[in-house]
Amino acid sequence: MGAALSRAVKSGAVAAVVAGGVYRALRARPRPHWQRTNHVGRTVDLYAGPAAVLGTAAGAAVLPLPARTRCAAALAVLAAGGCGAYDDLAGADDPRRGFRAHLGALRGGEVTSGAVKLLGIGAAGLAAGALLKERPVDRVLAAVVIAGTAHLVNLTDVRPAAAAATVLALGVPGLPGGLAAAPVGAVAALAADDLGERTMLGDTGAHALGAGLGVAIVAGRGRAGLAAHAAGLVAAAVHGDRISRRIARTPADR
């Protein structure tokens, strides 16, 4: 337990240092398209998102785990963050919310940023699951858990530091396993500015942090555990989709 905790501390520290450094570097050179108006009319930036992505990826990379596990974590985090960034930038003015709206547009021949995010994170989850698990059914369950956890964290990003609190609540109990330390360390370095309404994670950071947690869950669970997590995440996604259709809100409006 002592060695495992030591590895987790190292991973979390690396994630925090990288996330904090990237965040400060981005704030030093502001870019208008990375700024949003939050729920109280205050201008905030989205720099916590890219910082969370790179911090989480770096924290996972330093863990002494099998190469396939570290590759799965990097793939899931970077892909989820990239898809989230595309939605943050290209979908900022799209009023459509929820899976049903974006899939309906896709059936009509329109590829929305939300559809790109949905399909891209799902594909990345499946690829990461293939690296982590051997049997096809376990790979599918892993994909649901990774993509579902990314979506769950994003669903909570409706008020300052709400997503950060979700990551900490989900990740801290899993710290001895190692992989959860990366998203926990990254978000810990950004939580104060998020709470202070100077920045926000946006889709970029929320999805990346959730994907990192999803990989940690998958790596430490057998089929029964994966199935239980997948069922809970699907239920949460269905409920969240209903709420999203009722509340018209930009992705960055909190």
LUMPARO-47035 format. One record per residue: residue number from 1; residue in one letter; x, y, z of N, C-alpha, C in turn. Coordinates in Angstrom, 2 decimals. Each point is the difference from the previous one (the first is absolute). Layout:
! residues N
[NUM,A,[X,Y,Z],[X,Y,Z],[X,Y,Z]];
...
This chain:
! residues 254
[1,M,[0.83,-1.21,0.00],[-0.83,1.21,0.00],[0.86,1.25,0.00]];
[2,G,[1.13,-0.04,0.79],[0.88,1.16,0.06],[0.59,0.35,-1.34]];
[3,A,[0.46,-1.01,-0.76],[0.58,0.25,-1.33],[-1.05,0.52,-0.95]];
[4,A,[-1.20,-0.57,0.06],[-1.08,0.44,-0.89],[-0.38,1.44,0.28]];
[5,L,[-0.07,0.34,1.29],[-0.35,1.37,0.35],[1.10,0.98,-0.44]];
[6,S,[1.25,-0.43,0.11],[1.11,0.83,-0.43],[-0.07,0.27,-1.50]];
[7,R,[-0.33,-1.03,-0.77],[-0.14,0.18,-1.45],[-1.16,0.95,-0.32]];
[8,A,[-1.09,-0.14,0.76],[-1.15,0.87,-0.22],[0.35,1.46,0.31]];
[9,V,[0.75,0.21,1.07],[0.41,1.36,0.37],[0.88,0.59,-1.10]];
[10,K,[0.93,-0.77,-0.52],[0.87,0.48,-1.07],[-0.81,0.35,-1.24]];
[11,S,[-0.93,-0.87,-0.37],[-0.84,0.26,-1.18],[-0.82,1.26,0.19]];
[12,G,[-0.63,0.13,1.17],[-0.81,1.18,0.27],[0.82,1.27,-0.01]];
[13,A,[1.22,-0.06,0.54],[0.87,1.17,0.04],[0.41,0.44,-1.40]];
[14,V,[0.36,-0.98,-0.85],[0.36,0.32,-1.38],[-1.19,0.61,-0.73]];
[15,A,[-1.17,-0.60,0.18],[-1.20,0.53,-0.64],[-0.28,1.43,0.44]];
[16,A,[0.15,0.27,1.29],[-0.27,1.34,0.52],[1.00,1.02,-0.53]];
[17,V,[1.27,-0.37,-0.04],[1.04,0.92,-0.49],[-0.22,0.33,-1.47]];
[18,V,[-0.27,-1.03,-0.80],[-0.21,0.22,-1.44],[-1.27,0.82,-0.24]];
[19,A,[-1.09,-0.38,0.66],[-1.26,0.73,-0.18],[0.15,1.46,0.41]];
[20,G,[0.63,0.23,1.15],[0.19,1.37,0.46],[0.89,0.80,-0.93]];
[21,G,[1.07,-0.62,-0.50],[0.91,0.69,-0.90],[-0.66,0.35,-1.33]];
[22,V,[-0.73,-0.94,-0.57],[-0.69,0.26,-1.26],[-1.05,1.09,0.18]];
[23,Y,[-0.73,-0.06,1.10],[-1.03,1.01,0.25],[0.60,1.40,0.10]];
[24,R,[1.08,0.14,0.74],[0.63,1.32,0.14],[0.55,0.50,-1.33]];
[25,A,[0.57,-0.92,-0.79],[0.55,0.40,-1.30],[-1.11,0.49,-0.94]];
[26,L,[-1.13,-0.68,0.01],[-1.11,0.41,-0.85],[-0.59,1.33,0.45]];
[27,R,[-0.11,0.21,1.29],[-0.54,1.26,0.50],[0.92,1.18,-0.31]];
[28,A,[1.28,-0.27,-0.19],[0.94,1.07,-0.30],[-0.20,0.57,-1.40]];
[29,R,[-0.66,-0.78,-0.87],[-0.25,0.46,-1.37],[-1.47,-0.28,-0.34]];
[30,P,[-0.91,0.85,0.46],[-1.44,-0.23,-0.18],[-0.41,-0.06,-1.47]];
[31,R,[-0.99,-0.85,-0.26],[-0.56,-0.13,-1.35],[-1.52,0.14,0.11]];
[32,P,[-0.59,0.93,-0.76],[-1.43,0.28,0.14],[-0.90,-1.21,-0.20]];
[33,H,[0.35,-0.90,-0.93],[-0.88,-1.14,-0.26],[0.04,-1.04,1.12]];
[34,W,[0.89,0.18,0.97],[0.04,-0.88,1.17],[-0.60,0.67,1.23]];
[35,Q,[-0.88,0.98,-0.24],[-0.67,0.68,1.10],[-1.51,-0.15,-0.13]];
[36,R,[-0.68,-0.03,1.15],[-1.44,-0.17,0.03],[-0.60,0.90,1.09]];
[37,T,[-1.31,0.21,-0.09],[-0.73,0.69,1.05],[-0.75,-1.03,0.82]];
[38,N,[0.21,-0.02,1.31],[-0.61,-1.04,0.82],[-1.41,0.38,0.43]];
[39,H,[-0.57,-0.76,0.93],[-1.41,0.13,0.36],[-0.34,1.31,0.70]];
[40,V,[1.01,0.71,0.52],[-0.26,1.28,0.66],[0.52,1.18,-0.83]];
[41,G,[0.34,-0.28,-1.25],[0.44,1.06,-0.90],[1.46,0.36,0.11]];
[42,R,[0.78,-0.81,0.70],[1.42,0.27,0.16],[0.80,-0.68,-1.12]];
[43,T,[1.00,0.70,-0.54],[0.84,-0.59,-1.03],[1.04,-0.92,0.64]];
[44,V,[0.03,-1.23,-0.46],[0.97,-0.98,0.49],[0.70,-0.62,-1.20]];
[45,D,[1.13,-0.63,0.24],[0.69,-0.67,-1.10],[-0.21,-1.51,0.08]];
[46,L,[0.38,-0.68,-1.06],[-0.12,-1.46,-0.07],[1.35,-0.69,0.12]];
[47,Y,[1.01,0.72,0.49],[1.34,-0.54,0.03],[0.18,-1.17,0.96]];
[48,A,[-0.88,-0.12,0.97],[0.08,-1.15,0.89],[-0.22,-1.30,-0.76]];
[49,G,[-0.71,0.06,-1.12],[-0.26,-1.21,-0.79],[1.26,-0.62,-0.56]];
[50,P,[0.74,0.72,-0.88],[1.26,-0.56,-0.51],[0.99,-0.35,1.10]];
[51,A,[0.02,0.81,1.06],[0.91,-0.29,1.11],[-0.35,-1.33,0.66]];
[52,A,[-1.30,-0.26,0.16],[-0.43,-1.27,0.60],[0.34,-1.18,-0.89]];
[53,V,[-0.14,0.17,-1.30],[0.33,-1.07,-0.96],[1.46,-0.40,0.12]];
[54,L,[0.88,0.99,-0.13],[1.44,-0.29,-0.01],[0.49,-0.45,1.37]];
[55,G,[-0.56,0.58,1.06],[0.39,-0.43,1.34],[-0.39,-1.44,0.27]];
[56,T,[-1.22,-0.38,-0.37],[-0.46,-1.37,0.22],[0.82,-0.99,-0.82]];
[57,A,[0.27,0.33,-1.26],[0.81,-0.89,-0.84],[1.40,-0.17,0.56]];
[58,A,[0.61,1.10,0.48],[1.35,-0.08,0.55],[0.03,-0.82,1.29]];
[59,G,[-1.01,0.20,0.85],[-0.05,-0.75,1.24],[-0.13,-1.50,-0.22]];
[60,A,[-0.78,-0.39,-1.00],[-0.15,-1.42,-0.31],[1.27,-0.58,-0.62]];
[61,A,[0.72,0.83,-0.77],[1.18,-0.48,-0.71],[1.14,-0.40,0.93]];
[62,V,[0.08,0.61,1.19],[1.13,-0.29,0.90],[-0.25,-1.21,0.90]];
[63,L,[-1.20,-0.55,-0.04],[-0.28,-1.16,0.84],[0.72,-1.24,-0.52]];
[64,P,[0.56,-0.83,0.89],[0.69,-1.22,-0.44],[-0.99,-1.12,-0.30]];
[65,L,[-0.77,0.20,-1.05],[-1.02,-0.95,-0.40],[0.35,-0.59,-1.35]];
[66,P,[-0.65,-1.11,-0.41],[0.25,-0.55,-1.33],[-0.22,1.05,-1.09]];
[67,A,[0.77,-0.11,-1.07],[-0.07,0.98,-1.08],[-1.42,0.11,-0.57]];
[68,R,[-0.70,-1.13,-0.09],[-1.36,0.02,-0.55],[-0.93,0.84,0.89]];
[69,T,[0.18,-0.09,1.29],[-0.84,0.77,0.93],[0.28,1.48,-0.13]];
[70,R,[1.28,0.36,-0.06],[0.34,1.42,-0.14],[-0.44,0.54,-1.35]];
[71,C,[0.11,-0.81,-1.04],[-0.48,0.43,-1.33],[-1.52,0.18,0.00]];
[72,A,[-0.70,-0.90,0.68],[-1.46,0.11,0.07],[-0.40,1.30,0.70]];
[73,A,[0.70,0.33,1.09],[-0.31,1.23,0.72],[0.27,1.23,-0.86]];
[74,A,[1.16,0.01,-0.65],[0.35,1.15,-0.85],[-0.99,0.15,-1.16]];
[75,L,[-0.35,-1.12,-0.63],[-0.93,0.04,-1.11],[-1.36,0.54,0.42]];
[76,A,[-0.53,-0.53,1.09],[-1.33,0.41,0.46],[-0.02,1.47,0.40]];
[77,V,[1.00,0.43,0.75],[0.04,1.37,0.50],[0.20,1.00,-1.15]];
[78,L,[0.96,-0.25,-0.85],[0.29,0.94,-1.09],[-1.14,0.05,-1.02]];
[79,A,[-0.58,-1.16,-0.32],[-1.11,0.00,-0.96],[-1.23,0.68,0.57]];
[80,A,[-0.31,-0.30,1.26],[-1.17,0.64,0.63],[0.21,1.51,0.10]];
[81,G,[1.21,0.40,0.37],[0.29,1.43,0.07],[-0.07,0.67,-1.36]];
[82,G,[0.51,-0.68,-1.03],[-0.04,0.56,-1.34],[-1.42,0.15,-0.52]];
[83,C,[-0.83,-1.01,0.22],[-1.40,0.07,-0.41],[-0.74,1.09,0.77]];
[84,G,[0.31,0.11,1.29],[-0.62,1.04,0.81],[0.41,1.39,-0.46]];
[85,A,[1.27,0.16,-0.37],[0.48,1.30,-0.49],[-0.71,0.38,-1.30]];
[86,Y,[-0.20,-0.98,-0.86],[-0.71,0.28,-1.24],[-1.42,0.49,0.29]];
[87,D,[-0.65,-0.63,0.96],[-1.36,0.43,0.35],[0.01,1.37,0.68]];
[88,D,[1.00,0.26,0.85],[0.11,1.30,0.65],[0.12,1.12,-1.03]];
[89,L,[0.77,-0.24,-1.06],[0.27,1.05,-0.97],[-1.02,0.04,-1.14]];
[90,A,[-0.30,-1.17,-0.56],[-0.90,-0.03,-1.16],[-1.47,0.00,0.39]];
[91,G,[-0.31,-0.47,1.19],[-1.40,-0.12,0.39],[-0.47,1.01,1.02]];
[92,A,[0.78,1.07,0.18],[-0.34,0.97,1.04],[-1.37,0.64,-0.20]];
[93,D,[-0.41,0.17,-1.25],[-1.27,0.68,-0.28],[-1.12,-0.96,-0.38]];
[94,D,[0.25,-1.29,0.11],[-1.03,-1.00,-0.35],[-0.94,-0.19,1.19]];
[95,P,[-1.30,0.30,-0.15],[-0.92,-0.11,1.13],[-0.45,-1.44,0.29]];
[96,R,[0.32,-0.94,-0.89],[-0.46,-1.38,0.19],[0.76,-0.68,1.12]];
[97,R,[-0.74,-0.73,0.83],[0.59,-0.68,1.14],[-0.51,-1.44,0.06]];
[98,G,[0.83,-0.89,0.48],[-0.42,-1.38,0.21],[0.32,-0.89,-1.18]];
[99,F,[0.14,-1.29,0.30],[0.32,-0.99,-1.02],[-1.04,-0.01,-1.12]];
[100,R,[-1.26,0.05,0.39],[-1.06,-0.14,-0.99],[0.05,1.09,-1.05]];
[101,A,[0.25,1.23,0.43],[0.04,1.12,-0.94],[1.14,-0.16,-0.99]];
[102,H,[1.17,-0.37,0.47],[1.15,-0.11,-0.88],[-0.09,-1.23,-0.92]];
[103,L,[-0.50,-1.10,0.54],[-0.17,-1.18,-0.85],[-1.10,0.22,-1.02]];
[104,G,[-1.03,0.75,0.39],[-1.05,0.34,-0.96],[0.54,0.84,-1.14]];
[105,A,[0.86,0.97,0.32],[0.63,0.82,-1.04],[0.88,-0.86,-0.90]];
[106,L,[0.69,-0.97,0.60],[0.87,-0.88,-0.77],[-0.81,-0.84,-0.98]];
[107,R,[-1.15,-0.48,0.44],[-0.87,-0.77,-0.91],[-0.48,0.86,-1.16]];
[108,G,[-0.12,1.31,0.24],[-0.41,0.91,-1.05],[1.14,0.47,-0.88]];
[109,G,[1.20,-0.53,0.23],[1.14,0.33,-0.83],[0.87,1.13,0.52]];
[110,E,[-0.29,0.53,1.19],[0.79,1.07,0.58],[0.90,-0.56,1.10]];
[111,V,[1.28,0.23,-0.13],[0.94,-0.45,1.02],[0.27,1.16,0.95]];
[112,T,[-0.61,-0.03,1.17],[0.19,1.05,0.99],[1.26,-0.26,0.81]];
[113,S,[0.47,1.04,0.69],[1.16,-0.18,0.86],[-0.31,-0.98,1.13]];
[114,G,[-1.26,-0.01,0.44],[-0.40,-0.95,1.04],[0.07,-1.44,-0.47]];
[115,A,[-0.36,-0.22,-1.27],[0.08,-1.35,-0.57],[1.45,-0.44,-0.13]];
[116,V,[0.87,0.93,-0.42],[1.42,-0.32,-0.09],[0.54,-0.40,1.37]];
[117,K,[-0.40,0.75,1.01],[0.44,-0.30,1.37],[-0.52,-1.36,0.45]];
[118,L,[-1.26,-0.25,-0.23],[-0.62,-1.26,0.42],[0.68,-1.20,-0.66]];
[119,L,[0.14,0.05,-1.31],[0.57,-1.13,-0.74],[1.51,-0.10,0.24]];
[120,G,[0.67,1.13,0.08],[1.44,-0.02,0.20],[0.40,-0.57,1.35]];
[121,I,[-0.68,0.44,1.05],[0.32,-0.51,1.34],[-0.40,-1.47,0.11]];
[122,G,[-1.10,-0.37,-0.63],[-0.40,-1.42,0.01],[1.04,-0.87,-0.68]];
[123,A,[0.51,0.45,-1.15],[1.02,-0.77,-0.73],[1.29,-0.08,0.81]];
[124,A,[0.38,1.11,0.64],[1.21,-0.01,0.82],[-0.16,-0.93,1.20]];
[125,G,[-1.21,-0.02,0.58],[-0.26,-0.92,1.11],[0.13,-1.44,-0.43]];
[126,L,[-0.48,-0.31,-1.20],[0.09,-1.37,-0.50],[1.45,-0.39,-0.27]];
[127,A,[0.77,0.94,-0.56],[1.41,-0.28,-0.26],[0.78,-0.19,1.31]];
[128,A,[-0.30,0.85,0.98],[0.66,-0.15,1.30],[-0.42,-1.31,0.67]];
[129,G,[-1.28,-0.35,-0.13],[-0.47,-1.26,0.56],[0.69,-1.20,-0.62]];
[130,A,[0.30,0.10,-1.29],[0.70,-1.09,-0.69],[1.42,-0.17,0.53]];
[131,L,[0.59,1.09,0.47],[1.34,-0.09,0.57],[-0.01,-0.55,1.42]];
[132,L,[-1.12,0.20,0.69],[-0.07,-0.37,1.42],[-0.58,-1.39,0.24]];
[133,K,[-0.87,-0.46,-0.91],[-0.70,-1.26,0.22],[0.19,-0.94,-1.19]];
[134,E,[-0.16,-1.30,0.26],[0.24,-1.00,-1.03],[-1.27,-0.45,-0.72]];
[135,R,[-1.07,-0.20,0.75],[-1.23,-0.55,-0.58],[-0.87,1.11,-0.58]];
[136,P,[-0.67,-0.28,-1.14],[-0.81,1.02,-0.67],[-1.05,0.64,0.90]];
[137,V,[-0.71,-0.80,0.82],[-1.03,0.56,0.84],[0.60,0.95,1.04]];
[138,D,[1.17,-0.34,0.52],[0.66,0.88,0.97],[0.47,1.28,-0.67]];
[139,R,[0.42,-0.09,-1.24],[0.43,1.20,-0.73],[-1.16,0.96,-0.23]];
[140,V,[-1.16,-0.56,-0.31],[-1.19,0.84,-0.20],[-0.41,0.66,1.31]];
[141,L,[-0.02,-0.79,1.08],[-0.33,0.57,1.30],[0.99,1.08,0.40]];
[142,A,[1.28,-0.23,-0.29],[1.03,1.00,0.31],[-0.27,1.29,-0.77]];
[143,A,[-0.38,-0.12,-1.26],[-0.29,1.18,-0.81],[-1.16,0.79,0.59]];
[144,V,[-1.03,-0.71,0.46],[-1.16,0.68,0.60],[0.42,0.72,1.28]];
[145,V,[0.83,-0.64,0.80],[0.44,0.61,1.26],[0.87,1.23,-0.26]];
[146,I,[0.93,-0.09,-0.93],[0.90,1.13,-0.27],[-0.78,1.17,-0.59]];
[147,A,[-0.78,-0.27,-1.05],[-0.78,1.08,-0.62],[-1.08,0.51,0.95]];
[148,G,[-0.61,-0.92,0.75],[-1.06,0.40,0.93],[0.51,0.85,1.14]];
[149,T,[1.18,-0.31,0.51],[0.56,0.81,1.08],[0.39,1.38,-0.52]];
[150,A,[0.52,0.06,-1.22],[0.31,1.30,-0.61],[-1.27,0.84,-0.11]];
[151,H,[-1.08,-0.62,-0.43],[-1.27,0.72,-0.15],[-0.55,0.41,1.37]];
[152,L,[0.14,-0.87,0.99],[-0.52,0.29,1.33],[0.67,1.24,0.60]];
[153,V,[1.32,0.07,-0.09],[0.70,1.16,0.55],[-0.43,1.27,-0.74]];
[154,N,[-0.16,-0.10,-1.31],[-0.43,1.15,-0.77],[-1.41,0.45,0.40]];
[155,L,[-0.86,-0.94,0.32],[-1.36,0.34,0.42],[-0.01,0.86,1.26]];
[156,T,[0.98,-0.21,0.85],[0.03,0.73,1.28],[0.62,1.39,-0.14]];
[157,D,[0.57,0.31,-1.16],[0.69,1.27,-0.19],[-1.00,1.12,-0.28]];
[158,V,[-0.82,0.31,0.99],[-1.06,1.00,-0.17],[0.18,1.18,0.94]];
[159,R,[0.90,-0.09,0.96],[0.28,1.08,0.93],[1.50,-0.03,0.33]];
[160,P,[0.56,1.11,0.46],[1.43,0.02,0.31],[0.43,-1.14,0.92]];
[161,A,[1.03,-0.72,-0.44],[0.64,-1.09,0.75],[-0.89,-1.22,0.22]];
[162,A,[-1.18,-0.05,-0.61],[-0.86,-1.17,0.19],[0.63,-1.24,-0.63]];
[163,A,[0.54,0.13,-1.21],[0.65,-1.14,-0.64],[1.28,-0.38,0.76]];
[164,A,[0.73,1.01,0.48],[1.20,-0.29,0.78],[-0.34,-0.79,1.24]];
[165,A,[-1.08,0.38,0.68],[-0.42,-0.72,1.20],[-0.39,-1.43,-0.34]];
[166,T,[-0.64,-0.18,-1.16],[-0.38,-1.35,-0.43],[1.22,-0.87,-0.23]];
[167,V,[1.00,0.56,-0.66],[1.25,-0.75,-0.25],[0.66,-0.40,1.31]];
[168,L,[0.06,0.92,0.94],[0.62,-0.31,1.29],[-0.80,-1.05,0.76]];
[169,A,[-1.34,0.11,-0.04],[-0.84,-0.98,0.71],[0.14,-1.39,-0.59]];
[170,L,[0.09,-0.08,-1.32],[0.12,-1.30,-0.66],[1.42,-0.54,0.05]];
[171,G,[0.99,0.91,-0.05],[1.38,-0.43,-0.15],[0.74,-0.29,1.28]];
[172,V,[-0.27,0.78,1.05],[0.77,-0.18,1.25],[-0.10,-1.42,0.56]];
[173,P,[-1.20,-0.63,0.02],[-0.05,-1.38,0.51],[0.83,-0.99,-0.81]];
[174,G,[0.27,0.33,-1.26],[0.77,-0.91,-0.84],[1.47,0.32,-0.08]];
[175,L,[0.49,0.91,0.83],[1.41,0.41,-0.07],[0.99,-1.15,0.17]];
[176,P,[-0.23,-0.95,0.93],[0.97,-1.09,0.14],[0.20,-0.80,-1.28]];
[177,G,[-0.98,0.01,-0.91],[0.16,-0.71,-1.27],[0.95,0.67,-0.96]];
[178,G,[0.28,1.29,0.22],[1.00,0.69,-0.81],[-0.57,0.90,-1.07]];
[179,L,[-0.78,-0.54,-0.93],[-0.44,0.77,-1.16],[-0.91,1.17,0.36]];
[180,A,[-0.79,-0.14,1.04],[-0.90,1.09,0.39],[0.76,1.22,0.49]];
[181,A,[1.27,-0.18,0.38],[0.78,1.12,0.53],[0.24,1.06,-1.06]];
[182,A,[0.07,-0.38,-1.27],[0.30,0.97,-1.05],[-1.12,1.03,-0.15]];
[183,P,[-1.26,-0.41,-0.23],[-1.05,1.02,-0.07],[-0.21,0.75,1.31]];
[184,V,[0.18,-0.68,1.13],[-0.15,0.68,1.29],[1.06,1.08,0.17]];
[185,G,[1.25,-0.31,-0.32],[1.07,0.99,0.12],[-0.20,1.17,-0.94]];
[186,A,[-0.40,-0.29,-1.24],[-0.21,1.07,-0.98],[-1.10,0.94,0.43]];
[187,V,[-1.13,-0.55,0.44],[-1.12,0.86,0.36],[0.26,0.74,1.30]];
[188,A,[0.78,-0.59,0.90],[0.32,0.68,1.25],[0.79,1.29,-0.26]];
[189,A,[0.84,-0.02,-1.04],[0.80,1.18,-0.32],[-0.84,1.13,-0.61]];
[190,L,[-1.19,-0.33,-0.49],[-0.84,0.97,-0.71],[-1.25,0.40,0.76]];
[191,A,[-0.30,-0.71,1.08],[-1.29,0.17,0.67],[-0.20,1.40,0.58]];
[192,A,[1.06,0.60,0.53],[-0.15,1.31,0.63],[-0.44,1.06,-1.00]];
[193,D,[0.63,0.02,-1.18],[-0.38,0.98,-1.02],[-1.36,-0.33,-0.61]];
[194,D,[-0.34,-1.28,-0.05],[-1.33,-0.39,-0.46],[-1.06,0.50,0.98]];
[195,L,[0.22,-0.23,1.27],[-0.94,0.45,1.02],[-0.07,1.53,0.05]];
[196,G,[1.12,0.66,-0.25],[0.05,1.45,0.02],[-0.54,0.64,-1.27]];
[197,E,[-0.51,-0.81,-0.92],[-0.61,0.47,-1.25],[0.96,0.81,-0.86]];
[198,R,[1.26,-0.47,-0.02],[0.98,0.58,-0.92],[0.18,-0.89,-1.22]];
[199,T,[-0.32,-1.28,0.14],[0.14,-0.95,-1.09],[-1.08,-1.05,0.11]];
[200,M,[-0.09,-0.86,-1.00],[-0.93,-1.13,0.06],[0.60,-1.16,-0.80]];
[201,L,[-0.39,-1.21,0.38],[0.52,-1.19,-0.68],[-0.58,-0.14,-1.39]];
[202,G,[-1.27,0.38,-0.19],[-0.65,-0.17,-1.29],[-0.09,-1.46,-0.39]];
[203,D,[-0.46,-0.25,-1.20],[-0.07,-1.37,-0.50],[1.40,-0.61,-0.11]];
[204,T,[0.98,0.83,-0.32],[1.38,-0.50,-0.16],[0.48,-0.68,1.27]];
[205,G,[-0.02,0.72,1.09],[0.52,-0.56,1.24],[-0.90,-1.02,0.65]];
[206,A,[-1.32,0.25,-0.01],[-0.92,-0.92,0.66],[0.05,-1.38,-0.64]];
[207,H,[-0.02,-0.05,-1.32],[0.04,-1.30,-0.67],[1.33,-0.72,0.20]];
[208,A,[1.10,0.76,-0.06],[1.31,-0.63,0.19],[0.16,-0.56,1.41]];
[209,L,[-0.40,0.78,1.01],[0.09,-0.47,1.38],[-0.89,-1.23,0.21]];
[210,G,[-1.21,0.04,-0.56],[-0.90,-1.14,0.13],[0.54,-1.24,-0.68]];
[211,A,[0.60,0.19,-1.18],[0.59,-1.15,-0.70],[1.14,-0.60,0.81]];
[212,G,[0.81,0.88,0.63],[1.08,-0.50,0.84],[-0.52,-0.82,1.17]];
[213,L,[-1.07,0.47,0.62],[-0.62,-0.76,1.08],[-0.58,-1.31,-0.52]];
[214,G,[-0.58,0.05,-1.20],[-0.57,-1.21,-0.60],[1.04,-1.08,-0.21]];
[215,V,[1.17,0.40,-0.48],[1.09,-0.96,-0.19],[0.42,-0.60,1.33]];
[216,A,[0.05,0.83,1.04],[0.36,-0.50,1.33],[-1.02,-1.03,0.49]];
[217,I,[-1.27,0.26,-0.26],[-1.05,-0.95,0.39],[0.16,-1.31,-0.75]];
[218,V,[0.20,0.10,-1.30],[0.11,-1.20,-0.85],[1.20,-0.84,0.40]];
[219,A,[1.12,0.66,0.25],[1.23,-0.73,0.31],[-0.11,-0.80,1.29]];
[220,G,[-0.86,0.44,0.90],[-0.10,-0.66,1.29],[-1.23,-0.86,0.19]];
[221,R,[-0.76,-0.29,-1.06],[-1.25,-0.74,0.13],[-0.05,-1.21,-0.94]];
[222,G,[-0.69,-1.04,0.49],[-0.31,-1.14,-0.84],[-1.33,0.23,-0.70]];
[223,R,[-0.52,-1.05,-0.62],[-1.21,0.17,-0.80],[-1.21,0.44,0.81]];
[224,A,[-0.18,-0.59,1.18],[-1.16,0.37,0.82],[0.06,1.47,0.40]];
[225,G,[1.17,0.46,0.41],[0.16,1.40,0.37],[-0.21,0.93,-1.18]];
[226,L,[0.52,-0.39,-1.16],[-0.19,0.82,-1.21],[-1.47,0.09,-0.36]];
[227,A,[-0.70,-1.12,0.08],[-1.43,-0.01,-0.34],[-0.79,0.90,0.93]];
[228,A,[0.32,-0.05,1.29],[-0.71,0.84,0.97],[0.26,1.48,-0.27]];
[229,H,[1.24,0.35,-0.25],[0.33,1.39,-0.30],[-0.66,0.44,-1.31]];
[230,A,[0.05,-0.85,-1.00],[-0.60,0.34,-1.29],[-1.49,0.26,0.14]];
[231,A,[-0.69,-0.84,0.74],[-1.44,0.16,0.19],[-0.31,1.32,0.69]];
[232,G,[0.76,0.33,1.03],[-0.22,1.25,0.71],[0.27,1.21,-0.88]];
[233,L,[1.04,-0.08,-0.82],[0.35,1.12,-0.87],[-1.03,0.19,-1.12]];
[234,V,[-0.51,-1.08,-0.53],[-1.04,0.11,-1.03],[-1.24,0.65,0.59]];
[235,A,[-0.38,-0.41,1.21],[-1.16,0.61,0.65],[0.22,1.49,0.22]];
[236,A,[1.20,0.37,0.43],[0.31,1.41,0.22],[-0.04,0.78,-1.31]];
[237,A,[0.48,-0.62,-1.08],[-0.01,0.67,-1.31],[-1.42,0.24,-0.49]];
[238,V,[-0.87,-0.99,0.19],[-1.40,0.15,-0.41],[-0.68,1.12,0.78]];
[239,H,[0.24,0.01,1.30],[-0.59,1.05,0.84],[0.56,1.37,-0.39]];
[240,G,[1.31,0.06,-0.22],[0.61,1.26,-0.38],[-0.48,0.50,-1.34]];
[241,D,[-0.27,-0.92,-0.92],[-0.49,0.39,-1.32],[-1.37,0.66,0.11]];
[242,R,[-0.83,-0.51,0.90],[-1.31,0.59,0.20],[0.11,1.42,0.55]];
[243,I,[0.91,0.17,0.95],[0.19,1.32,0.59],[0.56,0.97,-1.05]];
[244,S,[0.95,-0.49,-0.82],[0.61,0.85,-1.02],[-1.02,0.53,-0.99]];
[245,R,[-1.00,-0.80,-0.29],[-1.01,0.44,-0.96],[-0.93,1.04,0.61]];
[246,R,[-0.06,0.06,1.33],[-0.87,0.98,0.64],[0.67,1.34,0.21]];
[247,I,[1.31,-0.03,0.13],[0.72,1.22,0.36],[0.87,0.46,-1.18]];
[248,A,[-0.33,1.11,-0.58],[0.79,0.55,-1.11],[1.17,0.77,0.59]];
[249,R,[1.23,-0.46,-0.31],[1.17,0.60,0.61],[1.19,-0.25,-0.90]];
[250,T,[0.87,0.99,-0.18],[1.19,-0.23,-0.78],[0.90,-0.94,0.75]];
[251,P,[0.93,-0.73,-0.71],[0.87,-0.95,0.68],[0.80,0.62,1.13]];
[252,A,[0.34,1.28,-0.14],[0.84,0.60,1.02],[-0.81,0.81,1.01]];
[253,D,[-1.31,0.09,-0.16],[-0.82,0.80,0.91],[-0.23,-0.77,1.28]];
[254,R,[0.45,0.57,1.11],[-0.18,-0.66,1.27],[-0.68,0.96,0.96]];
